[in-house]
Amino acid sequence: MSNSKGCENMGRPVSFVETPLLRFAYHVTGSPSGRPVVLLHGFPYDARSYGEVSPLLAADGFQVIVPYLRGYGETTFLHAATFRSGEQAALGQDLLDLVGRLGLERPIVGGYVLPSTGPVGLTRRWRLAGIRPAALAGQRASKLWYLKTWRRRSCRR
């Protein structure tokens, strides 16, 4: 099912990459040389929920990657036999696979609302992979404030 409205809302066409289990659909905004920021949506939202935030972060020099998590948008399973699970460990592994496949170095990861906050909480495994989680608070209206506040704090470190 095509999601052209979502493409327009994000300002970029949907890109695709294959990981061991998924054909990930995602939007990318900003400079390829910018520090990567991966923004994860939660239920019942999708990648389009970052349509207003992504360009602001891109304007600040970040490369913003917003994937459609498993079960959302045009992200699909590669094999019919793959177990369909939405548990936190599966979503966390999906993110590790995506980051590795895209070759992102030390990405910043943010999210809001379950299921995105679960993978953000898998910090020990992610830290070993060089991922720096940044959990964001929940309401859509306050997303930008949390992103900008967190970004200011994280840039000082």
N, C-alpha and C positions, 0 to 999 in steps of 0.2 A: 504494500500500500504506500503510495507516494505521500510525502509530507511537504508539499511545496510551500504551504503557508509558514511552516516552521522554518524553512530555508530563508524565506523573506524576513521573518522576525529576527533571525540571527545575523542577517546581513551577508551571509556566506552560504555557498551551496554545501550540501552534505558530502563529506568525504567518507571513505571506507577503508578499513584495514582488517586483515584476518589475524586472529590469535588462535591458539590451539582449539578452542571451543566455539568461538563466536566470529561473526562478520560484524564488526563494530561500525555503527554509523556515528559520526561526530562532526562537530563544527569546529573550525580553527580560525582564530582572529588574532591579528597582531603580527609582529616581526618574528620570523623564524629564529633570529638570533637573540630574542628576548628570553628572560627567565620563564620557563614553562609553568603555567598554572592550570591545573585540571580541576574543573568544577563539576561536582556530582549532584544530580537532582535526586529528589526523593518522591515517594508516593504521595499524591497521585500526579505529580508534575512530570515534566520531561525537560529535555535540553533547552527548549524554547523559554523556560523560566529565567534563563540568564541572558535573554536578548538585550536587556538594557545595561546590564553590568559588564558584559564582555567587551563592548567597545570602549568603555571607560578604562578598564584595565589595560586594554591594548594601547590606548592613547598614552598610558603611563609607561609603555615599553615592554609589557609582558606579552608572551605568546600564550593565548588562552585556548585551551582545548576543552570542549564540552561534549562528552559522549552521551549517547542514549544507552542507558543501562539495559541489561538483559530483560527482555519482555516489553521494551519501549521502542517507539519509533521504528526505524528501519534496521535496528540491530537484530540479527537472526542467529540461530544456532546453525553450525556447519553440518552437523550430523543428526539424523533423526533419532539415533540411539542415545544421545547425550541426555543425562538426567536433568530435568528442568527444576532447578532449585533457586529460590530467592534468599537463601540463608546468608548471613553475613560473611561466612568464610568463602562462599562461592563468589560473592560480589567483590570481596577483597582480592581474591585470586584473579578475577577478571581484570581488576584495575592493575595489578602487578603485570599481568600479561600485556595489557594495552600500553602501559608505560614502557615496558621492555621492547615491544614491537615498534613503537614510535621512536625509540632511542632517546627518550627524554632523560636528561641528566638533572638530578636533584630537583624534581618537580615539586611545586607547592600544591597541596591537595586541599580543597575546601568543599563543604557540602552542608546541606540543611535538610531536616526532616528525614525520618527513616524511609528508605533503606540507606541513604547516602552517609548518614552519620555512623553507621556500624563499621563500614570499611575504614572510615577516617579513624576509628578507634583501634584498629589493628596495628598499633604503633610499633611494637617491637619488631615484627616481621618487616614492616615498611622501612623502619630506620636502617635495618641491615641492607635494604635495597636502595638506600639514599633518598627515600621519600620523606618529605616533611609535612605531616598532616596539620591542618588548621581547621578545626571544627568551627562552623559558623552557626550562629543562633537562628532560630526557626522561622520567623514570619517573613513572608516575601517582601513586605514593605520595608523591613529593616535590613534586608540583605546587603544593600549597597553600603549602608553605614558600617556594618560589621566588616565587610571586605575592606573598605578604606581604612578603618581604624586598625584592623589587624595588619594590613599591609604597612601602615606607618610604623607600627611596633616591630614587625619582622624585618623591615629594612634597616633598622638601627642595630640589629645583632650582627 
